[in-house]
Amino acid sequence: MTNELELHTLSAAEDKAAFLEAFAQLPHACRAEEFRVGLQAPAATKWLLNLALTSEREAWVALRGGRVVGRLHANVSWTRDDIGYIGFYEVDLRENDHGAIATALLGVATAWLEARGRREVYGPIDWCTWFSYRFLVPQEPGRTHGRLCWWEPVTPPEFIEHWESAGFEVAEHYSTKPSEHGAGASVALTAEAMRPAYESALAAGFTFRPFKQGEAMLEEAPELYEVNMKGFSGNFLFEPIPFEVYRATLTGIAGKIDLGMSFWVRTPEDTPAGYIYSFQDQDYYVGKSLVVLPEHRSRALMPAAGYLTLSECSKRGIPTIISALMRQGNRSERLMKSSEGHAASSWRHEYVLLGKKTGSPATPS
């Protein structure tokens, strides 16, 4: 065996099962301990790679001396003719020339997408933004970082350097920020400030109910799917996915997360108007998703649901409210800012989604 870098593709693999196994195992073999938080299980990675969301996809592994030292996946958008995605990114940082490995992988994937008419490439995105995407931005020296959590992307800082060297730039910026109230009373004050929106929604005939708990949560899948496909359709890089795939993603949380702080918003006809998805993670209240269907967005239903979920947060004595993975400037970020009036923030996690026009030059090394 030689130490020359070899790139192998899924499409050309004689033993595809062995290829997928090696692909899926790489992060578990090479990640430093601090970046293993929330690391995707190999079985989940293989399940994702076996999806047929589009036939125009390819996966690569980089081999050196028979060892896998890098991997990634590329696929075209199935709704836009000029966009492609690169995801499932991993490079073994124990290799002295990990930057060169990254350059080879990103170069071949970008060229593959360009050959298929894709003029814009975004990543890291595993298939589409329904699955894992974004890189964690390194914290500034001397700044408190806060606890890294399973529900956020936890990636080494070198990954962003790899992509920037390949000519990628920041396309979207996201953040997770705590509101550290300390005492439950201040959370209650924030909830009370949202009470008028809640009472107004009730007066207009809207109702609220918590998500079903445990395995019964899967019974909510059809309505959740309908609301998500409509409510998020205007989001950057939105791609629809089949109902069966969406329902399968819910099995990862059904029965594993306490959904007692997640609420439906229902119309007077008892059809879905939206929902707030939030949960407790140790001493954190995590506000993960807030969506209201377009035809109801003028009714202040987000703060109405916020009243219920923050009231429950206060009852539980949770001191820290987290607005998780919020894109800068979106409606959810603006609502979560309203919970900061009585609180301090000692840390902030930031994330980026990167993009590149095909044909953009890489940075000379």
Secondary structure, DSSP 8 states (H G I E B T S, - for coil): --S--EEEETTT-SSHHHHHHHHHHHHHHH--GGG-TT---HHHHHHHHT--S-S-EEEEEEEETTEEEEEEEEEE-SS-TTEEEEEEEEE-TTSTTHHHHHHHHHHHHHHHHHTTT--EEEESBSSSTTS-B-EE----TTS------TTS----HHHHHHHHHTT-EEEEEEEEEEEE--SHHHHHHHHHHTHHHHHHHHHTT-EEEE---GGGGGGGHHHHHHHHHHHTTTSTT-----HHHHHHHHTTTTTTS--TT-EEEE-TTS-EEEEEEEEEETTEEEEEEEEE-GGGGGG-HHHHHHHHHHHHHHHHT--EEEEEEEETTSHHHHHHHGGGTT-B----EEEEEEEEETT------
